[in-house]
Amino acid sequence: MARTQGSHSDITGPRILDAAQRLFAQHGYAAVSMRQIAGAVGVQAGALYNYTPDKQTLLLGLMRTHLEELLEAVAAEPAPDGVMDRLEAFTRFHIRFHSERPDAVFIAYMELRNLSPENFATIEGLRGQYENMLEEILRQGVEEGVFDVPDPKIATLAVIAMLTGVNTWYRSGGRLSLPQVEEIYWDMVRKSVAA
């Protein structure tokens, strides 16, 4: 099939990903068709298959990109020495990084159920790498007597869920600035694990 006149792979490919992300976040993966994605991009539905074999591959690509960017960004952060400082840095990083990507975050957490088992395993592995960073901080804090956490894995999941929840209500220009939100959440995280 011929490419739509005026379309360019280096432009159309990213536009397809942007449209899919926006539509999946607004309507849910199951409710969005390839035809809708094509319409949002301004190409014929058949043209999408020049860029992706199917909708499942689009979903996997969006989730994988988000998590790979997350892992790359957290690895680039300065690593404080003390366990309390490491926990604070993780808390603030998580809020900042995710607040800039509400659609990607929504998809990464809410559309897991729509992944094939093989794709779910891929995403679960990437998520596990990130979760393990926080779990290691909590385990070290317990060993040092700084934190009182009976189950670091459960505490990890609870803290990440709490921090990710900021995306459900925070809006730039609202009553609180993002640094104020970081401060409040850091205080809650610190108190929830402190010995």
LUMSE-424947 format. One record per residue (C-alpha): x, y, z; residue in one letter; residue number from 1. Coordinates in nm, 2 decimals. Example, Ala and Ser with C-alpha at 12.3 -4.5 7.8 and 13.67 -1.06 7.14 Angstrom:
# LUMSE-424947
<east->1.23	north->-0.45	up->0.78	type->a	seq->1>;
<east->1.37	north->-0.11	up->0.71	type->s	seq->2>;
# end
This chain:
# LUMSE-424947
<east->0.00	north->0.00	up->0.00	type->m	seq->1>;
<east->0.13	north->0.34	up->-0.09	type->a	seq->2>;
<east->0.21	north->0.59	up->0.18	type->r	seq->3>;
<east->-0.03	north->0.88	up->0.21	type->t	seq->4>;
<east->0.11	north->1.17	up->0.02	type->q	seq->5>;
<east->0.29	north->1.41	up->0.25	type->g	seq->6>;
<east->0.35	north->1.15	up->0.52	type->s	seq->7>;
<east->0.70	north->1.09	up->0.64	type->h	seq->8>;
<east->0.80	north->0.79	up->0.86	type->s	seq->9>;
<east->1.01	north->1.01	up->1.10	type->d	seq->10>;
<east->0.71	north->1.23	up->1.15	type->i	seq->11>;
<east->0.42	north->0.98	up->1.12	type->t	seq->12>;
<east->0.56	north->0.72	up->1.35	type->g	seq->13>;
<east->0.59	north->0.94	up->1.65	type->p	seq->14>;
<east->0.25	north->1.10	up->1.57	type->r	seq->15>;
<east->0.10	north->0.75	up->1.58	type->i	seq->16>;
<east->0.25	north->0.68	up->1.92	type->l	seq->17>;
<east->0.13	north->1.02	up->2.05	type->d	seq->18>;
<east->-0.22	north->0.96	up->1.92	type->a	seq->19>;
<east->-0.24	north->0.61	up->2.06	type->a	seq->20>;
<east->-0.11	north->0.73	up->2.40	type->q	seq->21>;
<east->-0.37	north->1.01	up->2.42	type->r	seq->22>;
<east->-0.66	north->0.79	up->2.30	type->l	seq->23>;
<east->-0.57	north->0.50	up->2.53	type->f	seq->24>;
<east->-0.54	north->0.73	up->2.83	type->a	seq->25>;
<east->-0.87	north->0.91	up->2.75	type->q	seq->26>;
<east->-1.09	north->0.61	up->2.65	type->h	seq->27>;
<east->-0.90	north->0.30	up->2.75	type->g	seq->28>;
<east->-0.71	north->0.05	up->2.53	type->y	seq->29>;
<east->-1.01	north->-0.18	up->2.47	type->a	seq->30>;
<east->-1.23	north->0.11	up->2.35	type->a	seq->31>;
<east->-0.99	north->0.24	up->2.09	type->v	seq->32>;
<east->-0.96	north->0.10	up->1.74	type->s	seq->33>;
<east->-0.68	north->0.13	up->1.50	type->m	seq->34>;
<east->-0.92	north->0.33	up->1.27	type->r	seq->35>;
<east->-0.95	north->0.59	up->1.55	type->q	seq->36>;
<east->-0.58	north->0.61	up->1.59	type->i	seq->37>;
<east->-0.54	north->0.66	up->1.22	type->a	seq->38>;
<east->-0.80	north->0.92	up->1.21	type->g	seq->39>;
<east->-0.63	north->1.12	up->1.49	type->a	seq->40>;
<east->-0.31	north->1.11	up->1.29	type->v	seq->41>;
<east->-0.47	north->1.18	up->0.96	type->g	seq->42>;
<east->-0.37	north->0.87	up->0.78	type->v	seq->43>;
<east->-0.56	north->0.57	up->0.64	type->q	seq->44>;
<east->-0.61	north->0.29	up->0.88	type->a	seq->45>;
<east->-0.41	north->0.05	up->0.66	type->g	seq->46>;
<east->-0.11	north->0.29	up->0.68	type->a	seq->47>;
<east->-0.07	north->0.22	up->1.05	type->l	seq->48>;
<east->0.05	north->-0.13	up->0.97	type->y	seq->49>;
<east->0.35	north->0.02	up->0.81	type->n	seq->50>;
<east->0.45	north->0.13	up->1.16	type->y	seq->51>;
<east->0.31	north->-0.14	up->1.39	type->t	seq->52>;
<east->0.18	north->-0.49	up->1.34	type->p	seq->53>;
<east->-0.11	north->-0.44	up->1.57	type->d	seq->54>;
<east->-0.26	north->-0.25	up->1.86	type->k	seq->55>;
<east->-0.11	north->-0.48	up->2.12	type->q	seq->56>;
<east->0.24	north->-0.39	up->1.99	type->t	seq->57>;
<east->0.15	north->-0.02	up->2.02	type->l	seq->58>;
<east->0.05	north->-0.07	up->2.39	type->l	seq->59>;
<east->0.36	north->-0.27	up->2.47	type->l	seq->60>;
<east->0.58	north->0.00	up->2.30	type->g	seq->61>;
<east->0.42	north->0.28	up->2.49	type->l	seq->62>;
<east->0.46	north->0.10	up->2.83	type->m	seq->63>;
<east->0.81	north->-0.01	up->2.75	type->r	seq->64>;
<east->0.92	north->0.33	up->2.64	type->t	seq->65>;
<east->0.78	north->0.49	up->2.96	type->h	seq->66>;
<east->0.95	north->0.24	up->3.19	type->l	seq->67>;
<east->1.28	north->0.25	up->3.00	type->e	seq->68>;
<east->1.28	north->0.63	up->3.03	type->e	seq->69>;
<east->1.20	north->0.60	up->3.40	type->l	seq->70>;
<east->1.49	north->0.37	up->3.46	type->l	seq->71>;
<east->1.73	north->0.58	up->3.26	type->e	seq->72>;
<east->1.62	north->0.90	up->3.44	type->a	seq->73>;
<east->1.64	north->0.75	up->3.79	type->v	seq->74>;
<east->1.98	north->0.61	up->3.71	type->a	seq->75>;
<east->2.10	north->0.96	up->3.61	type->a	seq->76>;
<east->1.99	north->1.11	up->3.95	type->e	seq->77>;
<east->2.26	north->1.18	up->4.21	type->p	seq->78>;
<east->2.27	north->0.90	up->4.47	type->a	seq->79>;
<east->2.29	north->1.04	up->4.83	type->p	seq->80>;
<east->2.48	north->0.85	up->5.09	type->d	seq->81>;
<east->2.24	north->0.80	up->5.38	type->g	seq->82>;
<east->1.94	north->0.57	up->5.35	type->v	seq->83>;
<east->1.70	north->0.85	up->5.47	type->m	seq->84>;
<east->1.84	north->1.08	up->5.20	type->d	seq->85>;
<east->1.81	north->0.81	up->4.94	type->r	seq->86>;
<east->1.44	north->0.76	up->5.03	type->l	seq->87>;
<east->1.37	north->1.13	up->5.01	type->e	seq->88>;
<east->1.55	north->1.15	up->4.67	type->a	seq->89>;
<east->1.34	north->0.86	up->4.54	type->f	seq->90>;
<east->1.02	north->1.01	up->4.67	type->t	seq->91>;
<east->1.08	north->1.35	up->4.51	type->r	seq->92>;
<east->1.21	north->1.20	up->4.18	type->f	seq->93>;
<east->0.90	north->0.98	up->4.15	type->h	seq->94>;
<east->0.66	north->1.27	up->4.19	type->i	seq->95>;
<east->0.85	north->1.50	up->3.95	type->r	seq->96>;
<east->0.91	north->1.24	up->3.68	type->f	seq->97>;
<east->0.55	north->1.11	up->3.68	type->h	seq->98>;
<east->0.38	north->1.45	up->3.71	type->s	seq->99>;
<east->0.52	north->1.54	up->3.36	type->e	seq->100>;
<east->0.38	north->1.23	up->3.20	type->r	seq->101>;
<east->0.02	north->1.17	up->3.31	type->p	seq->102>;
<east->-0.10	north->0.98	up->3.01	type->d	seq->103>;
<east->0.20	north->0.75	up->3.01	type->a	seq->104>;
<east->0.16	north->0.69	up->3.38	type->v	seq->105>;
<east->-0.21	north->0.61	up->3.34	type->f	seq->106>;
<east->-0.15	north->0.36	up->3.07	type->i	seq->107>;
<east->0.15	north->0.20	up->3.25	type->a	seq->108>;
<east->-0.06	north->0.13	up->3.56	type->y	seq->109>;
<east->-0.42	north->0.09	up->3.43	type->m	seq->110>;
<east->-0.37	north->-0.10	up->3.11	type->e	seq->111>;
<east->-0.16	north->-0.39	up->3.24	type->l	seq->112>;
<east->-0.47	north->-0.62	up->3.22	type->r	seq->113>;
<east->-0.48	north->-0.57	up->2.84	type->n	seq->114>;
<east->-0.13	north->-0.70	up->2.78	type->l	seq->115>;
<east->-0.07	north->-1.05	up->2.64	type->s	seq->116>;
<east->0.10	north->-1.28	up->2.90	type->p	seq->117>;
<east->0.44	north->-1.25	up->2.72	type->e	seq->118>;
<east->0.41	north->-0.87	up->2.70	type->n	seq->119>;
<east->0.30	north->-0.86	up->3.06	type->f	seq->120>;
<east->0.61	north->-1.05	up->3.16	type->a	seq->121>;
<east->0.83	north->-0.79	up->2.98	type->t	seq->122>;
<east->0.66	north->-0.49	up->3.15	type->i	seq->123>;
<east->0.66	north->-0.67	up->3.48	type->e	seq->124>;
<east->1.03	north->-0.72	up->3.45	type->g	seq->125>;
<east->1.09	north->-0.35	up->3.39	type->l	seq->126>;
<east->0.86	north->-0.24	up->3.67	type->r	seq->127>;
<east->1.04	north->-0.48	up->3.90	type->g	seq->128>;
<east->1.37	north->-0.32	up->3.83	type->q	seq->129>;
<east->1.23	north->0.02	up->3.95	type->y	seq->130>;
<east->1.05	north->-0.13	up->4.25	type->e	seq->131>;
<east->1.36	north->-0.31	up->4.35	type->n	seq->132>;
<east->1.54	north->0.02	up->4.39	type->m	seq->133>;
<east->1.30	north->0.14	up->4.65	type->l	seq->134>;
<east->1.28	north->-0.20	up->4.82	type->e	seq->135>;
<east->1.66	north->-0.21	up->4.85	type->e	seq->136>;
<east->1.64	north->0.14	up->5.02	type->i	seq->137>;
<east->1.38	north->0.01	up->5.26	type->l	seq->138>;
<east->1.56	north->-0.31	up->5.34	type->r	seq->139>;
<east->1.88	north->-0.12	up->5.41	type->q	seq->140>;
<east->1.70	north->0.12	up->5.63	type->g	seq->141>;
<east->1.55	north->-0.17	up->5.83	type->v	seq->142>;
<east->1.89	north->-0.33	up->5.87	type->e	seq->143>;
<east->2.03	north->0.00	up->6.00	type->e	seq->144>;
<east->1.74	north->0.05	up->6.24	type->g	seq->145>;
<east->1.63	north->0.37	up->6.06	type->v	seq->146>;
<east->1.31	north->0.22	up->5.92	type->f	seq->147>;
<east->1.05	north->0.00	up->6.09	type->d	seq->148>;
<east->0.89	north->-0.19	up->5.80	type->v	seq->149>;
<east->0.77	north->-0.55	up->5.86	type->p	seq->150>;
<east->0.75	north->-0.63	up->5.49	type->d	seq->151>;
<east->0.97	north->-0.42	up->5.26	type->p	seq->152>;
<east->0.81	north->-0.55	up->4.94	type->k	seq->153>;
<east->0.46	north->-0.46	up->5.05	type->i	seq->154>;
<east->0.59	north->-0.12	up->5.18	type->a	seq->155>;
<east->0.75	north->-0.06	up->4.84	type->t	seq->156>;
<east->0.42	north->-0.12	up->4.65	type->l	seq->157>;
<east->0.23	north->0.09	up->4.90	type->a	seq->158>;
<east->0.47	north->0.39	up->4.87	type->v	seq->159>;
<east->0.48	north->0.37	up->4.49	type->i	seq->160>;
<east->0.10	north->0.36	up->4.48	type->a	seq->161>;
<east->0.08	north->0.66	up->4.71	type->m	seq->162>;
<east->0.33	north->0.86	up->4.51	type->l	seq->163>;
<east->0.18	north->0.77	up->4.17	type->t	seq->164>;
<east->-0.16	north->0.88	up->4.30	type->g	seq->165>;
<east->-0.04	north->1.24	up->4.28	type->v	seq->166>;
<east->-0.12	north->1.22	up->3.91	type->n	seq->167>;
<east->-0.49	north->1.16	up->3.98	type->t	seq->168>;
<east->-0.54	north->1.50	up->4.14	type->w	seq->169>;
<east->-0.25	north->1.73	up->4.10	type->y	seq->170>;
<east->-0.28	north->2.01	up->3.85	type->r	seq->171>;
<east->-0.02	north->2.28	up->3.77	type->s	seq->172>;
<east->-0.15	north->2.62	up->3.88	type->g	seq->173>;
<east->-0.36	north->2.46	up->4.16	type->g	seq->174>;
<east->-0.36	north->2.54	up->4.53	type->r	seq->175>;
<east->-0.02	north->2.37	up->4.58	type->l	seq->176>;
<east->0.30	north->2.39	up->4.38	type->s	seq->177>;
<east->0.47	north->2.07	up->4.29	type->l	seq->178>;
<east->0.76	north->2.14	up->4.54	type->p	seq->179>;
<east->0.49	north->2.18	up->4.81	type->q	seq->180>;
<east->0.33	north->1.85	up->4.71	type->v	seq->181>;
<east->0.68	north->1.68	up->4.72	type->e	seq->182>;
<east->0.73	north->1.82	up->5.07	type->e	seq->183>;
<east->0.40	north->1.69	up->5.20	type->i	seq->184>;
<east->0.44	north->1.35	up->5.04	type->y	seq->185>;
<east->0.80	north->1.32	up->5.16	type->w	seq->186>;
<east->0.68	north->1.39	up->5.51	type->d	seq->187>;
<east->0.41	north->1.12	up->5.48	type->m	seq->188>;
<east->0.65	north->0.86	up->5.33	type->v	seq->189>;
<east->0.91	north->0.93	up->5.60	type->r	seq->190>;
<east->0.66	north->0.90	up->5.88	type->k	seq->191>;
<east->0.51	north->0.58	up->5.73	type->s	seq->192>;
<east->0.85	north->0.39	up->5.75	type->v	seq->193>;
<east->1.03	north->0.56	up->6.03	type->a	seq->194>;
<east->1.15	north->0.35	up->6.33	type->a	seq->195>;
# end
